Amino acid sequence: MCFVMLVGCSESFLDETEEYVIDSENYFNSEQEYYNALIGAYDILQSTYVNVLLGEIASDNTLSGGGNALDVPGFQQVDEMTHTPINDNIDDVWDWNFGGVQRANYILEFKDKTDFEGKDQIIAEARFLRAYFTFELVKWFGPIPLSGDERFVLGDAETIPRSPVSEVYAQIESDLQFAIDNLDYTAPQVGRATKGAAQALLGKAYLYQEEFQQSANVLTDLIDNGPYALSDFATLFEQEGENNVESVFEVQYTGAEGASFLCLQCSEGNVAVGFQGIRDYSGPIFESGFSFNVPVAEVYNLFEEDDIRRDFSILDINAWAAETGATFTEGYKHTGYFNRKYLPRQNNNLGDANLTQPNNYRAIRYADVLLMAAEALNRGGINDELARTYLNQVRDRAGLDPVSSTGSTLTDAIYLERRLELVGEGHRFFDLVRTGRAAEAIDGFSPNKNELFPIPLEEIQFSQNNWEQNQGY
C-alpha cells in the first residue's frame, strides 16, 4: 500500500513540475549568474599560493626546508634545480592557473548572451583575471596555448599550438587595457580588481618584456593619479594591514573554513602560511607550521642595521626564542630564519591551523609599483632623477638615507631594494631571470634551461607531441 501511494505521489509531482536542467550552455541568463561565475574565477586565485612559495624557493632568498629530504619532493627539487617534467608542485602551477584562465574564458565566451547595466565591469574583471593567470603561466612556462575567448575542450591540446611569448603578452596587454578603460580605482567590493591593479600588472608585463618606455608611462600615470601610498611597514603584513592604502591587488583568504590535505586547493585559507610556520613552535604570537621556505642568512644580513623592514620581514628564531622563551624544532635545511611576513599567527581560525590561515597575499603592493617604475625609468634611459625619487620613497619608509647614484650603479641599487623590500613575496626568482642574473645568483641554475620550468609530462602526452618540451628538459 505504501508503494502504491508513493508511486501516485511521484507521478502527480512530475506531472505538475516543469523540467529544470542547468548546464554550462544555458547559463548566463541574468546579472546574478554572471556575478556567480565571476566569483568562481576569483576563487581560484587562492590556489596560487604555490606560485609564491616556489618563486622564493627557486631563488637565492630561501631554501626548501620542511621535515626531511623527502618532505614534499617537488619543493626540494626546485630548490636544488633538479626538477623534471614529473613534479607535482610544478604541475599544480600549470593546472591551477589554467583553471583560472578556463573560468575567466567561460564568462568571456558568453559575454554577449545577456545585457544588463554594469556588465562591462564584470567583463573587465574577467579579463583582468585572465591576464593575471596568463601572466603567471608565461612567467613559468614561456609559450602557452591560447584559446581566445573560448574555453578549452577535450582534444584541444592535440590541435592548438603553444603560442609564442609575444602573442601571449599581446593578449595580456589587450585584456589589461580593457580593464583599465572599464574599471575604477575603487572596487565595488574589497578584493575585486580595480583600474589601479590593471595598470600595475600592465606596467609589470611591459617591464618583463623590457619595453621600458611603455612600462614607465603606465606606472607613472598610476603613481600620479592613483589613490595609493606607502603605509606603516610594521603592521603591513598583520591582519590590520590587509587591504590598506598600499594594497594595489590582494588575494583574499579566510580562516573560517576547515581544510584537508586531500584537496589543498579547496581551502579558503592561505595554505602557504602554515607551510612556512616554525616547526613544533610553542610561544607567543605565532602558530606552529611545517618550516618550508626558510630564508638564508645572506639575505637577512643584506639589510642595514637600522632598516626597519628586516625584523618585520624575517624572523631570527634564535633571537626570538632567547627574548620570549619560545621553543621550536629545527627542520630540514634549517637556517635559523623564517619568513615573518607570512608566518601563521594565533587567531580564531577553524580547523587545522596549518591550512586555514586567513593571511591575505599582497600580490601587488604600491612599493612594488614604485620600484618597477624606478627600474623602467632607469634601465630605459628615460629619467634617472625621477627613478631616484621613487626608489628613495621606499628607502625613506624603511628609515634609510636616500641614494644619489645614476646609470648602472642606480640600476644595482634598485635591484637590491627590490630584493629587500619584496623578500618572501614570491618575486625574486623571476626578477633574477628577467634581468639575466639568475645563473650567477642561484646554485645549480643551468643557463638556457632553468629560465623556464618544464611543461608537465602529462600535458605533453595529452598533446600527442603537438607541444615540444621546454629546452633542457
C-alpha positions in Angstrom: 0.0 0.0 0.0 2.8 2.4 0.8 4.4 1.6 -2.6 1.1 2.5 -4.4 0.8 5.8 -2.5 4.4 6.7 -3.3 4.0 6.0 -6.9 0.8 8.1 -7.1 2.5 11.0 -5.3 5.6 10.8 -7.6 3.5 10.7 -10.8 1.4 13.7 -9.6 4.6 15.7 -8.7 6.2 15.0 -12.1 3.1 16.0 -14.0 3.0 19.4 -12.3 6.7 20.2 -12.3 8.5 21.8 -15.2 11.7 20.1 -16.1 14.7 22.2 -15.0 18.1 21.5 -16.4 21.1 23.8 -15.9 24.4 23.2 -17.6 27.2 25.4 -18.9 25.4 26.1 -22.2 22.2 27.5 -20.8 23.7 29.6 -18.1 24.3 33.4 -18.1 20.7 34.4 -18.3 20.9 37.2 -15.6 23.3 39.5 -13.9 23.4 37.2 -10.9 24.6 34.3 -13.0 27.5 36.4 -14.5 28.4 37.5 -11.0 28.4 33.9 -9.7 30.7 32.9 -12.5 33.0 35.8 -11.6 33.2 34.6 -8.0 34.3 31.3 -9.4 37.1 32.9 -11.3 38.3 34.9 -8.3 38.1 31.8 -6.1 40.9 30.0 -7.9 43.3 32.8 -7.0 43.5 31.2 -3.6 45.1 28.1 -5.2 48.1 30.2 -6.5 49.8 30.1 -3.1 52.2 27.6 -4.6 53.4 30.2 -7.0 54.5 32.3 -4.1 56.3 29.5 -2.3 58.2 28.3 -5.3 59.0 31.8 -6.5 61.1 32.1 -3.4 62.4 28.5 -3.1 63.7 28.6 -6.6 65.6 31.8 -5.9 68.7 32.7 -3.7 66.4 34.1 -1.0 65.3 30.8 0.7 65.9 27.1 1.0 63.1 24.5 0.6 63.1 23.5 4.3 60.5 21.0 5.6 60.9 18.0 7.8 63.4 16.0 5.8 64.8 15.4 2.3 61.6 13.6 1.2 59.2 16.1 2.6 57.4 17.5 -0.5 60.0 16.3 -3.0 58.8 18.8 -5.6 59.9 21.7 -3.3 63.3 20.0 -2.7 63.9 19.5 -6.5 63.0 23.1 -7.3 65.3 24.4 -4.5 68.2 22.2 -5.9 67.4 22.9 -9.6 66.9 19.2 -10.2 63.2 19.4 -11.2 61.9 17.5 -14.2 58.7 17.3 -16.1 57.4 15.0 -13.4 56.9 17.3 -10.4 53.6 17.6 -8.6 54.1 21.1 -7.5 55.1 22.5 -10.9 52.1 20.6 -12.2 49.9 22.5 -9.7 51.2 25.8 -11.1 50.1 24.7 -14.6 46.8 23.2 -13.6 45.5 25.9 -11.2 46.5 28.8 -13.4 45.0 27.3 -16.5 41.9 26.6 -14.3 41.8 30.3 -13.7 42.1 31.0 -17.4 39.3 28.5 -18.1 36.9 30.1 -15.6 37.6 33.6 -17.0 37.1 32.3 -20.5 33.8 30.7 -19.5 32.5 34.2 -18.8 34.0 35.7 -21.9 32.7 33.0 -24.2 29.2 34.1 -23.2 29.9 37.8 -22.7 27.2 38.8 -25.3 24.4 36.5 -24.2 22.6 38.8 -21.8 22.7 42.5 -21.4 22.4 44.4 -18.1 23.7 47.6 -16.6 27.2 47.1 -15.2 28.1 44.2 -17.4 31.3 45.9 -18.7 32.5 45.9 -15.1 32.2 42.1 -14.8 33.8 41.6 -18.3 36.6 43.9 -17.4 37.3 41.9 -14.1 37.1 38.6 -16.0 39.7 40.0 -18.5 41.9 41.2 -15.6 41.8 37.8 -14.0 42.6 36.1 -17.3 45.6 38.4 -17.7 46.7 37.7 -14.1 46.6 33.9 -14.6 48.1 34.1 -18.1 51.0 36.3 -16.9 51.8 33.7 -14.2 51.8 30.9 -16.9 54.1 32.8 -19.3 56.5 33.6 -16.5 56.8 30.0 -15.5 56.5 28.2 -18.8 57.1 30.6 -21.7 54.9 29.8 -24.8 51.5 28.5 -23.8 48.3 27.6 -25.7 45.7 30.3 -26.2 42.0 29.7 -27.0 40.8 33.3 -27.5 37.5 33.9 -25.7 36.5 30.3 -25.6 37.0 27.5 -23.2 39.5 24.7 -23.9 37.7 21.5 -24.7 38.9 17.9 -24.7 41.3 17.3 -27.5 42.4 20.9 -28.0 45.9 20.1 -26.8 46.3 18.0 -30.0 45.5 20.9 -32.3 46.2 24.2 -30.6 49.9 25.1 -30.6 51.8 26.8 -27.8 51.6 30.5 -28.9 54.8 32.5 -29.0 55.6 34.6 -25.9 55.0 37.8 -27.9 51.4 36.6 -28.7 50.8 35.7 -25.1 51.9 39.1 -23.9 49.8 40.8 -26.7 46.6 39.1 -25.2 47.7 40.1 -21.7 48.1 43.7 -22.8 44.8 43.8 -24.6 43.0 42.3 -21.6 44.6 44.8 -19.1 43.9 47.8 -21.3 40.2 46.8 -21.5 40.2 46.5 -17.7 41.9 49.9 -17.3 39.3 51.5 -19.6 36.3 50.0 -17.8 37.3 49.8 -14.1 37.5 52.5 -11.4 40.2 53.0 -8.8 37.6 52.0 -6.2 36.2 48.4 -6.3 32.6 47.7 -5.6 33.7 45.1 -3.1 37.0 44.6 -1.2 39.3 42.3 -3.1 38.0 42.8 -6.5 40.2 44.1 -9.3 40.5 47.9 -9.9 41.8 50.2 -12.6 45.0 50.5 -10.4 45.5 46.8 -10.3 45.2 46.6 -14.1 47.7 49.5 -14.6 50.2 47.9 -12.2 50.0 44.5 -13.9 50.3 46.1 -17.3 53.3 48.0 -16.3 54.8 44.8 -14.9 54.1 42.9 -18.2 55.9 45.7 -20.1 58.8 45.6 -17.7 59.2 41.8 -18.2 59.4 42.4 -21.9 61.9 45.2 -21.4 59.5 47.7 -23.0 60.7 50.3 -20.6 59.0 53.4 -22.1 55.6 51.8 -22.1 56.2 50.4 -18.6 57.2 53.8 -17.3 54.2 55.5 -19.0 51.6 53.3 -17.3 53.3 53.1 -13.9 53.9 56.9 -13.6 50.3 57.5 -14.6 49.3 55.2 -11.8 51.6 56.9 -9.3 50.4 60.3 -10.3 46.7 59.6 -10.4 46.0 56.5 -8.3 44.9 56.5 -4.6 47.8 54.5 -3.2 50.5 55.4 -0.7 53.1 53.6 1.4 51.8 52.5 4.8 53.3 51.5 8.1 55.6 48.6 7.4 55.4 47.4 11.0 51.7 46.4 10.5 51.7 45.9 6.8 51.6 42.1 7.0 49.4 41.9 10.0 45.7 41.4 9.8 45.2 45.1 10.5 47.3 45.9 7.4 45.2 44.0 5.0 43.6 45.9 2.1 45.1 49.1 3.2 46.2 52.1 1.2 49.4 50.3 0.0 47.4 47.3 -1.4 47.0 47.5 -5.2 45.8 43.9 -5.5 45.4 41.4 -2.7 44.3 37.8 -2.8 41.7 37.3 -0.1 41.8 34.4 2.4 39.7 33.4 5.4 40.3 31.1 8.3 36.6 30.4 8.8 36.6 27.1 7.0 38.4 23.8 7.6 40.7 22.2 5.0 42.3 18.9 4.2 45.5 17.6 2.6 43.2 15.6 0.3 42.3 18.9 -1.5 44.6 21.8 -0.6 43.2 23.9 -3.4 39.8 23.6 -1.9 40.9 25.5 1.2 39.7 29.1 1.7 42.7 29.7 3.9 46.2 30.6 2.8 48.0 27.2 2.8 51.4 28.8 2.1 51.3 30.4 5.6 51.1 27.2 7.6 53.7 25.6 5.3 56.1 28.4 6.3 55.4 28.2 10.0 58.0 27.4 12.7 58.2 23.6 13.3 56.8 22.4 16.7 56.6 26.0 17.8 55.4 27.0 21.3 55.4 30.6 22.3 53.7 34.0 21.7 52.1 35.5 18.6 52.8 32.7 16.1 51.4 29.2 15.3 53.4 26.1 14.6 53.9 25.0 11.0 55.9 22.9 8.6 59.1 25.0 8.3 59.3 25.3 4.5 60.7 28.2 2.5 63.3 29.3 5.1 65.3 32.5 4.4 69.1 32.3 4.2 71.4 34.3 6.3 72.7 36.1 3.3 69.5 37.9 2.6 69.0 38.7 6.3 72.5 40.2 6.5 71.9 42.4 3.4 69.7 44.6 5.5 71.3 47.6 7.1 71.1 47.5 10.9 68.7 50.5 11.0 66.4 49.1 8.2 63.1 48.7 9.9 62.0 46.1 7.4 64.5 43.5 8.4 62.8 42.2 11.6 59.3 42.6 10.2 60.3 40.6 7.1 62.5 37.9 8.5 62.3 36.3 12.0 65.6 35.4 13.6 64.2 32.4 15.5 67.1 32.0 17.9 67.0 35.7 19.0 63.2 35.4 19.2 63.4 32.3 21.4 66.0 34.0 23.7 63.8 37.0 24.0 60.4 35.3 24.6 61.2 31.8 25.8 59.6 30.2 22.8 60.6 26.7 21.8 60.8 25.0 18.4 62.3 22.1 16.5 64.9 22.6 13.8 63.6 21.4 10.4 65.4 20.2 7.3 67.9 22.8 5.9 67.3 24.9 9.0 68.8 28.3 8.6 67.7 30.0 11.8 65.3 32.3 9.9 61.7 32.3 8.9 59.5 34.4 6.6 57.8 36.6 9.1 55.6 38.3 6.6 53.6 35.1 6.1 54.1 33.2 9.4 50.9 31.8 10.8 49.5 34.0 13.6 47.5 32.8 16.6 43.9 33.7 15.7 40.4 32.2 15.7 40.7 30.2 12.5 38.8 26.9 12.4 40.1 23.5 11.7 43.8 22.7 11.1 45.8 25.9 11.8 48.4 24.8 9.2 45.9 25.0 6.4 43.3 27.6 7.3 45.3 30.8 8.0 43.4 34.0 7.0 46.5 36.0 5.9 45.9 37.7 2.6 48.6 37.5 -0.1 49.7 41.0 -1.1 50.0 40.3 -4.8 50.8 43.8 -5.9 51.9 46.5 -3.4 52.5 50.2 -4.0 56.1 49.8 -3.0 56.5 47.3 -5.9 54.9 49.8 -8.3 57.4 52.5 -7.2 60.3 50.2 -7.7 59.1 48.9 -11.0 58.6 52.5 -12.2 62.1 53.4 -11.0 63.6 50.4 -12.9 61.8 51.2 -16.1 62.8 54.9 -15.9 66.5 54.0 -15.2 67.0 51.0 -17.5 65.2 52.7 -20.3 67.5 55.7 -20.0 64.4 57.9 -19.5 64.8 59.8 -16.3 67.2 58.8 -13.5 66.1 61.7 -11.3 62.5 60.5 -11.2 63.8 56.9 -10.8 65.7 58.0 -7.7 62.7 59.8 -6.4 60.6 56.7 -6.5 63.4 54.5 -5.1 64.1 56.9 -2.2 60.4 56.9 -1.2 60.7 53.2 -0.5 64.1 53.7 1.3 62.7 56.6 3.4 59.8 54.4 4.6 62.5 51.9 5.6 64.4 54.5 7.6 67.3 54.7 5.2 69.2 57.6 3.7 68.5 58.5 0.0 70.7 57.3 -2.8 72.2 59.8 -5.3 73.6 57.4 -7.9 72.9 57.3 -11.6 73.2 54.8 -14.5 74.2 51.2 -13.8 75.0 52.0 -10.2 71.4 53.2 -9.8 70.2 50.0 -11.5 72.1 47.9 -8.9 70.6 49.9 -6.1 67.1 49.4 -7.5 67.7 45.6 -7.8 68.9 45.4 -4.2 66.0 47.4 -3.0 63.6 45.1 -4.8 65.2 42.1 -3.1 65.0 43.6 0.4 61.5 45.2 0.1 59.9 42.1 -1.5 61.7 39.3 0.2 59.4 36.4 0.9 56.7 37.5 -1.5 57.4 35.2 -4.5 59.1 37.6 -6.9 62.8 37.0 -6.5 63.3 34.1 -9.0 61.6 35.9 -11.8 63.4 39.2 -11.1 66.7 37.3 -11.4 65.7 35.6 -14.6 64.3 38.6 -16.4 67.4 40.7 -15.6 69.8 38.0 -16.6 71.3 37.5 -13.2 69.9 34.0 -12.3 72.9 31.9 -13.3 75.3 33.8 -11.0 72.9 34.0 -8.1 71.3 30.6 -7.9 73.2 27.4 -7.1 72.6 24.7 -9.7 71.0 27.1 -12.2 71.6 26.0 -15.8 71.5 28.8 -18.4 69.3 28.2 -21.4 67.3 25.7 -19.3 66.2 26.9 -15.9 64.9 30.3 -17.0 61.6 28.3 -17.6 60.1 25.4 -15.8 59.2 22.2 -17.7 55.8 21.6 -19.2 54.3 18.8 -17.1 54.8 15.4 -18.7 51.2 14.5 -18.8 50.4 17.7 -20.7 53.0 16.8 -23.4 51.4 13.4 -23.6 47.9 14.8 -23.8 49.1 16.9 -26.8 50.2 13.8 -28.7 53.5 15.6 -29.1 51.8 18.7 -30.6 53.8 20.6 -28.0 57.6 20.4 -27.6 59.1 20.3 -24.2 61.0 23.4 -22.9 64.7 23.4 -23.7 66.9 21.2 -21.5 64.1 19.1 -20.0 
